[in-house]
Amino acid sequence: MLSLLLFSLQITLPIAILALLGVWFRRLGWITEAFNQGASKLVFNVALPAMLFVNIVNAKVEATFGWRIIGFAILFQYLWCRGCDPGINLSGCFVTVIQYSSGDDLEPLGQKRSEPEYH
């Protein structure tokens, strides 16, 4: 139980500290609206794309992605649905294969989630 509490604190405490620092710096006048706009532009136009690029370059694709499954899905789609609309069928097949190969426990495409019944 204590390990779960410590784990959750390791995740949430840095975020809470940054939020509180932001409020404090705003009250001190260190953070202005002009600073917010400039920082947002810097983060969204430079920092996040750079981080995404570095993460993609350093990713071990062979260990995390099932290329054989993707190839089989594309071949199956080509052979099975030759007369169908290729855009819709290929994207649906691709998303389904990604869901199953990533191990996500997601609902299959086209199925509605069951709504909870309220009495």
Phi and psi in radians as a Rosetta constraint file:
Dihedral C 1 N 2 CA 2 C 2 CIRCULARHARMONIC -1.156 0.35
Dihedral N 2 CA 2 C 2 N 3 CIRCULARHARMONIC -0.604 0.35
Dihedral C 2 N 3 CA 3 C 3 CIRCULARHARMONIC -1.164 0.35
Dihedral N 3 CA 3 C 3 N 4 CIRCULARHARMONIC -0.640 0.35
Dihedral C 3 N 4 CA 4 C 4 CIRCULARHARMONIC -1.160 0.35
Dihedral N 4 CA 4 C 4 N 5 CIRCULARHARMONIC -0.685 0.35
Dihedral C 4 N 5 CA 5 C 5 CIRCULARHARMONIC -1.123 0.35
Dihedral N 5 CA 5 C 5 N 6 CIRCULARHARMONIC -0.771 0.35
Dihedral C 5 N 6 CA 6 C 6 CIRCULARHARMONIC -1.128 0.35
Dihedral N 6 CA 6 C 6 N 7 CIRCULARHARMONIC -0.689 0.35
Dihedral C 6 N 7 CA 7 C 7 CIRCULARHARMONIC -1.096 0.35
Dihedral N 7 CA 7 C 7 N 8 CIRCULARHARMONIC -0.799 0.35
Dihedral C 7 N 8 CA 8 C 8 CIRCULARHARMONIC -1.167 0.35
Dihedral N 8 CA 8 C 8 N 9 CIRCULARHARMONIC -0.589 0.35
Dihedral C 8 N 9 CA 9 C 9 CIRCULARHARMONIC -1.185 0.35
Dihedral N 9 CA 9 C 9 N 10 CIRCULARHARMONIC -0.632 0.35
Dihedral C 9 N 10 CA 10 C 10 CIRCULARHARMONIC -1.096 0.35
Dihedral N 10 CA 10 C 10 N 11 CIRCULARHARMONIC -0.540 0.35
Dihedral C 10 N 11 CA 11 C 11 CIRCULARHARMONIC -1.456 0.35
Dihedral N 11 CA 11 C 11 N 12 CIRCULARHARMONIC -0.809 0.35
Dihedral C 11 N 12 CA 12 C 12 CIRCULARHARMONIC -1.550 0.35
Dihedral N 12 CA 12 C 12 N 13 CIRCULARHARMONIC -0.493 0.35
Dihedral C 12 N 13 CA 13 C 13 CIRCULARHARMONIC -1.105 0.35
Dihedral N 13 CA 13 C 13 N 14 CIRCULARHARMONIC -0.782 0.35
Dihedral C 13 N 14 CA 14 C 14 CIRCULARHARMONIC -1.066 0.35
Dihedral N 14 CA 14 C 14 N 15 CIRCULARHARMONIC -0.631 0.35
Dihedral C 14 N 15 CA 15 C 15 CIRCULARHARMONIC -1.178 0.35
Dihedral N 15 CA 15 C 15 N 16 CIRCULARHARMONIC -0.753 0.35
Dihedral C 15 N 16 CA 16 C 16 CIRCULARHARMONIC -1.127 0.35
Dihedral N 16 CA 16 C 16 N 17 CIRCULARHARMONIC -0.687 0.35
Dihedral C 16 N 17 CA 17 C 17 CIRCULARHARMONIC -1.121 0.35
Dihedral N 17 CA 17 C 17 N 18 CIRCULARHARMONIC -0.756 0.35
Dihedral C 17 N 18 CA 18 C 18 CIRCULARHARMONIC -1.113 0.35
Dihedral N 18 CA 18 C 18 N 19 CIRCULARHARMONIC -0.684 0.35
Dihedral C 18 N 19 CA 19 C 19 CIRCULARHARMONIC -1.127 0.35
Dihedral N 19 CA 19 C 19 N 20 CIRCULARHARMONIC -0.760 0.35
Dihedral C 19 N 20 CA 20 C 20 CIRCULARHARMONIC -1.154 0.35
Dihedral N 20 CA 20 C 20 N 21 CIRCULARHARMONIC -0.675 0.35
Dihedral C 20 N 21 CA 21 C 21 CIRCULARHARMONIC -1.095 0.35
Dihedral N 21 CA 21 C 21 N 22 CIRCULARHARMONIC -0.686 0.35
Dihedral C 21 N 22 CA 22 C 22 CIRCULARHARMONIC -1.077 0.35
Dihedral N 22 CA 22 C 22 N 23 CIRCULARHARMONIC -0.757 0.35
Dihedral C 22 N 23 CA 23 C 23 CIRCULARHARMONIC -1.117 0.35
Dihedral N 23 CA 23 C 23 N 24 CIRCULARHARMONIC -0.765 0.35
Dihedral C 23 N 24 CA 24 C 24 CIRCULARHARMONIC -1.117 0.35
Dihedral N 24 CA 24 C 24 N 25 CIRCULARHARMONIC -0.787 0.35
Dihedral C 24 N 25 CA 25 C 25 CIRCULARHARMONIC -1.144 0.35
Dihedral N 25 CA 25 C 25 N 26 CIRCULARHARMONIC -0.592 0.35
Dihedral C 25 N 26 CA 26 C 26 CIRCULARHARMONIC -1.145 0.35
Dihedral N 26 CA 26 C 26 N 27 CIRCULARHARMONIC -0.729 0.35
Dihedral C 26 N 27 CA 27 C 27 CIRCULARHARMONIC -1.193 0.35
Dihedral N 27 CA 27 C 27 N 28 CIRCULARHARMONIC -0.548 0.35
Dihedral C 27 N 28 CA 28 C 28 CIRCULARHARMONIC -1.313 0.35
Dihedral N 28 CA 28 C 28 N 29 CIRCULARHARMONIC -0.265 0.35
Dihedral C 28 N 29 CA 29 C 29 CIRCULARHARMONIC 1.563 0.35
Dihedral N 29 CA 29 C 29 N 30 CIRCULARHARMONIC 0.142 0.35
Dihedral C 29 N 30 CA 30 C 30 CIRCULARHARMONIC -1.311 0.35
Dihedral N 30 CA 30 C 30 N 31 CIRCULARHARMONIC -0.489 0.35
Dihedral C 30 N 31 CA 31 C 31 CIRCULARHARMONIC -1.931 0.35
Dihedral N 31 CA 31 C 31 N 32 CIRCULARHARMONIC 2.069 0.35
Dihedral C 31 N 32 CA 32 C 32 CIRCULARHARMONIC -1.982 0.35
Dihedral N 32 CA 32 C 32 N 33 CIRCULARHARMONIC 3.060 0.35
Dihedral C 32 N 33 CA 33 C 33 CIRCULARHARMONIC -1.127 0.35
Dihedral N 33 CA 33 C 33 N 34 CIRCULARHARMONIC -0.652 0.35
Dihedral C 33 N 34 CA 34 C 34 CIRCULARHARMONIC -1.118 0.35
Dihedral N 34 CA 34 C 34 N 35 CIRCULARHARMONIC -0.707 0.35
Dihedral C 34 N 35 CA 35 C 35 CIRCULARHARMONIC -1.100 0.35
Dihedral N 35 CA 35 C 35 N 36 CIRCULARHARMONIC -0.735 0.35
Dihedral C 35 N 36 CA 36 C 36 CIRCULARHARMONIC -1.033 0.35
Dihedral N 36 CA 36 C 36 N 37 CIRCULARHARMONIC -0.783 0.35
Dihedral C 36 N 37 CA 37 C 37 CIRCULARHARMONIC -1.146 0.35
Dihedral N 37 CA 37 C 37 N 38 CIRCULARHARMONIC -0.762 0.35
Dihedral C 37 N 38 CA 38 C 38 CIRCULARHARMONIC -1.153 0.35
Dihedral N 38 CA 38 C 38 N 39 CIRCULARHARMONIC -0.728 0.35
Dihedral C 38 N 39 CA 39 C 39 CIRCULARHARMONIC -1.161 0.35
Dihedral N 39 CA 39 C 39 N 40 CIRCULARHARMONIC -0.684 0.35
Dihedral C 39 N 40 CA 40 C 40 CIRCULARHARMONIC -1.093 0.35
Dihedral N 40 CA 40 C 40 N 41 CIRCULARHARMONIC -0.769 0.35
Dihedral C 40 N 41 CA 41 C 41 CIRCULARHARMONIC -1.073 0.35
Dihedral N 41 CA 41 C 41 N 42 CIRCULARHARMONIC -0.732 0.35
Dihedral C 41 N 42 CA 42 C 42 CIRCULARHARMONIC -1.110 0.35
Dihedral N 42 CA 42 C 42 N 43 CIRCULARHARMONIC -0.813 0.35
Dihedral C 42 N 43 CA 43 C 43 CIRCULARHARMONIC -1.143 0.35
Dihedral N 43 CA 43 C 43 N 44 CIRCULARHARMONIC -0.860 0.35
Dihedral C 43 N 44 CA 44 C 44 CIRCULARHARMONIC -1.365 0.35
Dihedral N 44 CA 44 C 44 N 45 CIRCULARHARMONIC -0.460 0.35
Dihedral C 44 N 45 CA 45 C 45 CIRCULARHARMONIC -1.705 0.35
Dihedral N 45 CA 45 C 45 N 46 CIRCULARHARMONIC -0.345 0.35
Dihedral C 45 N 46 CA 46 C 46 CIRCULARHARMONIC -2.161 0.35
Dihedral N 46 CA 46 C 46 N 47 CIRCULARHARMONIC -1.013 0.35
Dihedral C 46 N 47 CA 47 C 47 CIRCULARHARMONIC -1.176 0.35
Dihedral N 47 CA 47 C 47 N 48 CIRCULARHARMONIC -0.865 0.35
Dihedral C 47 N 48 CA 48 C 48 CIRCULARHARMONIC -1.143 0.35
Dihedral N 48 CA 48 C 48 N 49 CIRCULARHARMONIC -0.774 0.35
Dihedral C 48 N 49 CA 49 C 49 CIRCULARHARMONIC -1.085 0.35
Dihedral N 49 CA 49 C 49 N 50 CIRCULARHARMONIC -0.636 0.35
Dihedral C 49 N 50 CA 50 C 50 CIRCULARHARMONIC -1.158 0.35
Dihedral N 50 CA 50 C 50 N 51 CIRCULARHARMONIC -0.738 0.35
Dihedral C 50 N 51 CA 51 C 51 CIRCULARHARMONIC -1.120 0.35
Dihedral N 51 CA 51 C 51 N 52 CIRCULARHARMONIC -0.722 0.35
Dihedral C 51 N 52 CA 52 C 52 CIRCULARHARMONIC -1.095 0.35
Dihedral N 52 CA 52 C 52 N 53 CIRCULARHARMONIC -0.756 0.35
Dihedral C 52 N 53 CA 53 C 53 CIRCULARHARMONIC -1.073 0.35
Dihedral N 53 CA 53 C 53 N 54 CIRCULARHARMONIC -0.811 0.35
Dihedral C 53 N 54 CA 54 C 54 CIRCULARHARMONIC -1.113 0.35
Dihedral N 54 CA 54 C 54 N 55 CIRCULARHARMONIC -0.711 0.35
Dihedral C 54 N 55 CA 55 C 55 CIRCULARHARMONIC -1.159 0.35
Dihedral N 55 CA 55 C 55 N 56 CIRCULARHARMONIC -0.653 0.35
Dihedral C 55 N 56 CA 56 C 56 CIRCULARHARMONIC -1.198 0.35
Dihedral N 56 CA 56 C 56 N 57 CIRCULARHARMONIC -0.726 0.35
Dihedral C 56 N 57 CA 57 C 57 CIRCULARHARMONIC -1.121 0.35
Dihedral N 57 CA 57 C 57 N 58 CIRCULARHARMONIC -0.696 0.35
Dihedral C 57 N 58 CA 58 C 58 CIRCULARHARMONIC -1.491 0.35
Dihedral N 58 CA 58 C 58 N 59 CIRCULARHARMONIC -0.070 0.35
Dihedral C 58 N 59 CA 59 C 59 CIRCULARHARMONIC -1.248 0.35
Dihedral N 59 CA 59 C 59 N 60 CIRCULARHARMONIC 2.476 0.35
Dihedral C 59 N 60 CA 60 C 60 CIRCULARHARMONIC -1.632 0.35
Dihedral N 60 CA 60 C 60 N 61 CIRCULARHARMONIC 1.570 0.35
Dihedral C 60 N 61 CA 61 C 61 CIRCULARHARMONIC -1.131 0.35
Dihedral N 61 CA 61 C 61 N 62 CIRCULARHARMONIC -0.686 0.35
Dihedral C 61 N 62 CA 62 C 62 CIRCULARHARMONIC -1.100 0.35
Dihedral N 62 CA 62 C 62 N 63 CIRCULARHARMONIC -0.574 0.35
Dihedral C 62 N 63 CA 63 C 63 CIRCULARHARMONIC -1.431 0.35
Dihedral N 63 CA 63 C 63 N 64 CIRCULARHARMONIC -0.384 0.35
Dihedral C 63 N 64 CA 64 C 64 CIRCULARHARMONIC -1.990 0.35
Dihedral N 64 CA 64 C 64 N 65 CIRCULARHARMONIC -0.097 0.35
Dihedral C 64 N 65 CA 65 C 65 CIRCULARHARMONIC -2.286 0.35
Dihedral N 65 CA 65 C 65 N 66 CIRCULARHARMONIC 2.290 0.35
Dihedral C 65 N 66 CA 66 C 66 CIRCULARHARMONIC -1.533 0.35
Dihedral N 66 CA 66 C 66 N 67 CIRCULARHARMONIC 1.516 0.35
Dihedral C 66 N 67 CA 67 C 67 CIRCULARHARMONIC -1.114 0.35
Dihedral N 67 CA 67 C 67 N 68 CIRCULARHARMONIC -0.627 0.35
Dihedral C 67 N 68 CA 68 C 68 CIRCULARHARMONIC -1.143 0.35
Dihedral N 68 CA 68 C 68 N 69 CIRCULARHARMONIC -0.663 0.35
Dihedral C 68 N 69 CA 69 C 69 CIRCULARHARMONIC -1.157 0.35
Dihedral N 69 CA 69 C 69 N 70 CIRCULARHARMONIC -0.727 0.35
Dihedral C 69 N 70 CA 70 C 70 CIRCULARHARMONIC -1.104 0.35
Dihedral N 70 CA 70 C 70 N 71 CIRCULARHARMONIC -0.779 0.35
Dihedral C 70 N 71 CA 71 C 71 CIRCULARHARMONIC -1.076 0.35
Dihedral N 71 CA 71 C 71 N 72 CIRCULARHARMONIC -0.747 0.35
Dihedral C 71 N 72 CA 72 C 72 CIRCULARHARMONIC -1.101 0.35
Dihedral N 72 CA 72 C 72 N 73 CIRCULARHARMONIC -0.720 0.35
Dihedral C 72 N 73 CA 73 C 73 CIRCULARHARMONIC -1.122 0.35
Dihedral N 73 CA 73 C 73 N 74 CIRCULARHARMONIC -0.725 0.35
Dihedral C 73 N 74 CA 74 C 74 CIRCULARHARMONIC -1.181 0.35
Dihedral N 74 CA 74 C 74 N 75 CIRCULARHARMONIC -0.729 0.35
Dihedral C 74 N 75 CA 75 C 75 CIRCULARHARMONIC -1.118 0.35
Dihedral N 75 CA 75 C 75 N 76 CIRCULARHARMONIC -0.787 0.35
Dihedral C 75 N 76 CA 76 C 76 CIRCULARHARMONIC -1.043 0.35
Dihedral N 76 CA 76 C 76 N 77 CIRCULARHARMONIC -0.768 0.35
Dihedral C 76 N 77 CA 77 C 77 CIRCULARHARMONIC -1.085 0.35
Dihedral N 77 CA 77 C 77 N 78 CIRCULARHARMONIC -0.738 0.35
Dihedral C 77 N 78 CA 78 C 78 CIRCULARHARMONIC -1.139 0.35
Dihedral N 78 CA 78 C 78 N 79 CIRCULARHARMONIC -0.786 0.35
Dihedral C 78 N 79 CA 79 C 79 CIRCULARHARMONIC -1.321 0.35
Dihedral N 79 CA 79 C 79 N 80 CIRCULARHARMONIC -0.642 0.35
Dihedral C 79 N 80 CA 80 C 80 CIRCULARHARMONIC -1.428 0.35
Dihedral N 80 CA 80 C 80 N 81 CIRCULARHARMONIC -0.717 0.35
Dihedral C 80 N 81 CA 81 C 81 CIRCULARHARMONIC -2.034 0.35
Dihedral N 81 CA 81 C 81 N 82 CIRCULARHARMONIC 0.956 0.35
Dihedral C 81 N 82 CA 82 C 82 CIRCULARHARMONIC -1.170 0.35
Dihedral N 82 CA 82 C 82 N 83 CIRCULARHARMONIC -0.589 0.35
Dihedral C 82 N 83 CA 83 C 83 CIRCULARHARMONIC -1.582 0.35
Dihedral N 83 CA 83 C 83 N 84 CIRCULARHARMONIC -0.064 0.35
Dihedral C 83 N 84 CA 84 C 84 CIRCULARHARMONIC -1.501 0.35
Dihedral N 84 CA 84 C 84 N 85 CIRCULARHARMONIC 2.961 0.35
Dihedral C 84 N 85 CA 85 C 85 CIRCULARHARMONIC -1.190 0.35
Dihedral N 85 CA 85 C 85 N 86 CIRCULARHARMONIC 1.992 0.35
Dihedral C 85 N 86 CA 86 C 86 CIRCULARHARMONIC -1.170 0.35
Dihedral N 86 CA 86 C 86 N 87 CIRCULARHARMONIC -0.567 0.35
Dihedral C 86 N 87 CA 87 C 87 CIRCULARHARMONIC -1.135 0.35
Dihedral N 87 CA 87 C 87 N 88 CIRCULARHARMONIC -0.809 0.35
Dihedral C 87 N 88 CA 88 C 88 CIRCULARHARMONIC -1.219 0.35
Dihedral N 88 CA 88 C 88 N 89 CIRCULARHARMONIC -0.821 0.35
Dihedral C 88 N 89 CA 89 C 89 CIRCULARHARMONIC -1.188 0.35
Dihedral N 89 CA 89 C 89 N 90 CIRCULARHARMONIC -0.743 0.35
Dihedral C 89 N 90 CA 90 C 90 CIRCULARHARMONIC -1.149 0.35
Dihedral N 90 CA 90 C 90 N 91 CIRCULARHARMONIC -0.725 0.35
Dihedral C 90 N 91 CA 91 C 91 CIRCULARHARMONIC -1.183 0.35
Dihedral N 91 CA 91 C 91 N 92 CIRCULARHARMONIC -0.690 0.35
Dihedral C 91 N 92 CA 92 C 92 CIRCULARHARMONIC -1.127 0.35
Dihedral N 92 CA 92 C 92 N 93 CIRCULARHARMONIC -0.747 0.35
Dihedral C 92 N 93 CA 93 C 93 CIRCULARHARMONIC -1.138 0.35
Dihedral N 93 CA 93 C 93 N 94 CIRCULARHARMONIC -0.740 0.35
Dihedral C 93 N 94 CA 94 C 94 CIRCULARHARMONIC -1.101 0.35
Dihedral N 94 CA 94 C 94 N 95 CIRCULARHARMONIC -0.797 0.35
Dihedral C 94 N 95 CA 95 C 95 CIRCULARHARMONIC -1.118 0.35
Dihedral N 95 CA 95 C 95 N 96 CIRCULARHARMONIC -0.706 0.35
Dihedral C 95 N 96 CA 96 C 96 CIRCULARHARMONIC -1.113 0.35
Dihedral N 96 CA 96 C 96 N 97 CIRCULARHARMONIC -0.747 0.35
Dihedral C 96 N 97 CA 97 C 97 CIRCULARHARMONIC -1.125 0.35
Dihedral N 97 CA 97 C 97 N 98 CIRCULARHARMONIC -0.701 0.35
Dihedral C 97 N 98 CA 98 C 98 CIRCULARHARMONIC -1.093 0.35
Dihedral N 98 CA 98 C 98 N 99 CIRCULARHARMONIC -0.719 0.35
Dihedral C 98 N 99 CA 99 C 99 CIRCULARHARMONIC -1.059 0.35
Dihedral N 99 CA 99 C 99 N 100 CIRCULARHARMONIC -0.812 0.35
Dihedral C 99 N 100 CA 100 C 100 CIRCULARHARMONIC -1.303 0.35
Dihedral N 100 CA 100 C 100 N 101 CIRCULARHARMONIC -0.599 0.35
Dihedral C 100 N 101 CA 101 C 101 CIRCULARHARMONIC -1.326 0.35
Dihedral N 101 CA 101 C 101 N 102 CIRCULARHARMONIC -0.444 0.35
Dihedral C 101 N 102 CA 102 C 102 CIRCULARHARMONIC -1.463 0.35
Dihedral N 102 CA 102 C 102 N 103 CIRCULARHARMONIC -0.180 0.35
Dihedral C 102 N 103 CA 103 C 103 CIRCULARHARMONIC 1.453 0.35
Dihedral N 103 CA 103 C 103 N 104 CIRCULARHARMONIC 0.118 0.35
Dihedral C 103 N 104 CA 104 C 104 CIRCULARHARMONIC -1.229 0.35
Dihedral N 104 CA 104 C 104 N 105 CIRCULARHARMONIC 2.450 0.35
Dihedral C 104 N 105 CA 105 C 105 CIRCULARHARMONIC -1.647 0.35
Dihedral N 105 CA 105 C 105 N 106 CIRCULARHARMONIC 1.225 0.35
Dihedral C 105 N 106 CA 106 C 106 CIRCULARHARMONIC -1.798 0.35
Dihedral N 106 CA 106 C 106 N 107 CIRCULARHARMONIC 2.773 0.35
Dihedral C 106 N 107 CA 107 C 107 CIRCULARHARMONIC -1.194 0.35
Dihedral N 107 CA 107 C 107 N 108 CIRCULARHARMONIC 2.429 0.35
Dihedral C 107 N 108 CA 108 C 108 CIRCULARHARMONIC -1.072 0.35
Dihedral N 108 CA 108 C 108 N 109 CIRCULARHARMONIC 2.656 0.35
Dihedral C 108 N 109 CA 109 C 109 CIRCULARHARMONIC -1.100 0.35
Dihedral N 109 CA 109 C 109 N 110 CIRCULARHARMONIC 2.479 0.35
Dihedral C 109 N 110 CA 110 C 110 CIRCULARHARMONIC 1.540 0.35
Dihedral N 110 CA 110 C 110 N 111 CIRCULARHARMONIC -0.157 0.35
Dihedral C 110 N 111 CA 111 C 111 CIRCULARHARMONIC -1.724 0.35
Dihedral N 111 CA 111 C 111 N 112 CIRCULARHARMONIC 2.358 0.35
Dihedral C 111 N 112 CA 112 C 112 CIRCULARHARMONIC -1.448 0.35
Dihedral N 112 CA 112 C 112 N 113 CIRCULARHARMONIC 2.489 0.35
Dihedral C 112 N 113 CA 113 C 113 CIRCULARHARMONIC -1.276 0.35
Dihedral N 113 CA 113 C 113 N 114 CIRCULARHARMONIC 2.489 0.35
Dihedral C 113 N 114 CA 114 C 114 CIRCULARHARMONIC -1.315 0.35
Dihedral N 114 CA 114 C 114 N 115 CIRCULARHARMONIC 2.262 0.35
Dihedral C 114 N 115 CA 115 C 115 CIRCULARHARMONIC -1.441 0.35
Dihedral N 115 CA 115 C 115 N 116 CIRCULARHARMONIC 2.484 0.35
Dihedral C 115 N 116 CA 116 C 116 CIRCULARHARMONIC -1.190 0.35
Dihedral N 116 CA 116 C 116 N 117 CIRCULARHARMONIC 2.517 0.35
Dihedral C 116 N 117 CA 117 C 117 CIRCULARHARMONIC -1.603 0.35
Dihedral N 117 CA 117 C 117 N 118 CIRCULARHARMONIC 2.272 0.35
Dihedral C 117 N 118 CA 118 C 118 CIRCULARHARMONIC -1.898 0.35
Dihedral N 118 CA 118 C 118 N 119 CIRCULARHARMONIC 2.280 0.35
